[in-house]
Amino acid sequence: MAVTTTYGTLARRGAFWVMDDVAPHVSIRLKQLFPRIRKTDPPPYVFPDAPDVAADLDWFTRRYPLAASISDLMALRARRVQFENNQAEIERLFSPHYTPPLLSGLRSGQVLRPYQAQLVDMVRLSRRVLCGDEVGLGKTYEAAGMFLLPGALPAVAVCYPHLQRQWKEKIEGFTTLKCHLVRTLKPYGLPGDADVYIFRWSQMRGWADVWQVLRPKSVAFDEVQELRTGLQSDRAASAKRLIDDADPITLGLTATPIYNWGIEIWNIMNILRPGLLGSQQEFEREWSPDGHVTDPKALGTYLREQHAFVRRTRKDVGQELPAVSRIVESIGYDEHEMHSVDALAHALAIRATTAEFTERGKAVRELDMRVRQATGVAKAKTVAAFVRLIVETGERVIVYGWHREVYDIWLEELKDLEPCMYTGSESPAAKDREKQRFIEGKPKPLFISLRAGAGLDGLQNHCSILVFGELDWSPGVHHQCIGRLDREGQENPVSAIFLVTDEGSDPPMMEQLGLKASEASQIIDPHLGVTVVNTDDSRLQALVQKYLTSPSKKPRQLAGLAPQEPTP
């Protein structure tokens, strides 16, 4: 009778699989296939008893047999079969004959739309999904549907501070679930009668040690692009710890998973679905050898084939709105203000290319800050005059900016119009008051910080015009800004007006916006056929070169940097 060589042991311990006494060469191979295991970790290795993990373990034990009890091996095989059945069922979700299941816990008269129920079913089967549905398709309701799945409570939702109350109102108005708004960064005793605990992104790091105690069964990360910088940020490290400690079903929600370059999708998926895209080194070698994703369409297709990423447009679900009119308007500016930073900008550009590494980074950041601020200030009065024309026609208008000095000019120039403020300086309660003041009474402008309004709902019923008085380096930010108005409930065509100058930071920013948008859109929507743009330009290289090749008194516009329409 042949004796089977074994390379360690495998046993089920509660909700986990424990692998021990593993041969060294098998440990090396195991860590290559399971990136969640750190390279320095010795046995025993612990795995959650999830169907997808069990399927991989079953495959691994066929290649490297492990000593295990008959009952444990049968349980492992059963979990593998469950995984295979789940995969087949996911495929059926996208058939024309799909019928969504009924969920218990919806309030009377409330229903999930078919495409929303489809996503909830996909999360039930896949456990970890990134949803990139277009702005305004009801991602909050999809998260609420996930919380209603059997065994999904207690649940955790993570969102921006200004959306915390909006999440509570929508979940409690749509379902019978009870929500608790987490109040502080420092942990405290959470009420035991709550079903959903709603955290702010800024609170994540303070609660990192509590996840193992709270052990949520489901988690929804709203605006999950907050994880795009990877584990170097405290909130991303806390999110990964939450998933590793509690192993909840997880839904990431964002219309803009990529703000800049494609590497951001690895950082997000490394937390939501560890190992799906390999290690960072493997991802960079296979997908992004030069810092940009070489075949973004193939990457987007792969994520869909693995049932890790779902994205529906309004056209896909029969809610198509009129196309947004994106208008790029070249405007005048205060030359004195623009040229006041020329000498400093030129000196910073030299430091950015010749100084030591840390000094180069500081010089680039300061160059960005100084030139962007000077550009915003130089055109601020012209922007204000443009906004006044719109308001005097009887329209409300949203105006996007970034620098406090720019807001101050707008406020002074338009003070008789009683502008509203929704920037990083206002508390969530003050933001709510300013939002209400904007939509009530006579037409007036609403100043919103470029990165302060993601997920904000309700403005589309009262306004259809927005003006970009300043630009952001990320096309994803512009997309989110436009999404405040271009969403369900909007009855008029939306106009997005970009007011730009032919000097300062606007020209190089306009070019970078187009390049980044090209790469991101092909990953998110690989079927749209966007033309590939090959470039090695870094984020601020064009700005540095502008001041290195221009006289310190009056910068010249470089060839090829003529303003062009950004693709939000």
Protein Blocks (a to p, Z undefined) as FASTA:
>chain_A
ZZdddfbdcddehjaccdehiafklmmmmmmmmmmbcfklccdddddddfklmmmmmmmm
mmmccdddfklmmmmmmmmmmmmmmmmmmmmmmpmkbccdddehiaehiacdfklmmmmm
mmmmnopacdfbdehilpmmmmmmmmmpghiaccdddddfklmmmmmmmmmmmmmcdcdd
dfbfbdcdddfkbfbdcddfklmmmmmmmmmmnopabdcdehkllmmnojmbmklmmmmm
mmmmnopacddddfblbfkbmklmmmmmmmmmghklopfklmmmmmmmnopafblmlmmm
mmmmnopaccddfklnopaccddddddddddddfklmmmmmmmmmmmmmmmmmmcfklmm
mmmmmmmmmmmmmmmmmmmmmmmmmmmmmmmnopacddddfbfklmmmmmmmmmmnopad
ddfkbcfklmmmmmmmmmgcjdddddddfklmgoiahjlmmpcbdcdfbdcfblklmmmm
mmmmmcghiabdcdddddddfehjllmmmmmmmmmmmmmmmmmmmmnopacdddfbdfkl
mmmmmmmmpcfklccddehiaccdddZZ
